[in-house]
Amino acid sequence: MVSEFTPVSQRGAMLAINNAIATSAGLFGPYVMGSVVQNAINAGATAADGYMHGFMICGIVALGCGLVGMLFLRPQHEAARFARSAVPMPIAAE
């Protein structure tokens, strides 16, 4: 979707930024889940309760982000907006 509405001159940078943000879940996900499970154990619950709580948080975040995406992401609108404001690329002389 990023490449659909990003101008050609910025497409590589936007794809790199998108990939960097998406792969950061691999760094922070285990730490956050481990913290949730550890806090549940410290509060007297079982590890299974901690995992259930962690997955509930993950589901709520995914649902919330999905709703925000459905409300605000309009690729056709963004592509038209970029097309109106785009500076024409110079044509190289042959």
C-alpha positions, 0 to 999 in steps of 0.5 A: 500500500505504501508504494501505491500512493508514495511518489516515485522519488520517495518510494524507496525511503518510505518502504524502508521506513515501513519495514523498519517499523514493522520489524521492530515488533521482533525486538520489542514483542518478546520483552513486552510479553515477558514483562506482562507474564512476569507481572502476572506471576509477581501478582500471584497469578499463573504464567497461563494467566499472564499469557492470556492477559498478554494476548488480550492486549495484543488483540486489543492493539491489533483491533484498534490499529485496524480500525484506525487504518480503516478510518484514515487510510485512503490510497486512492485519495492520497495518490490523487493528492500526490499527483496534483502536487507532484513536480514533473520529472525532467526528461533526459535528452537522448 
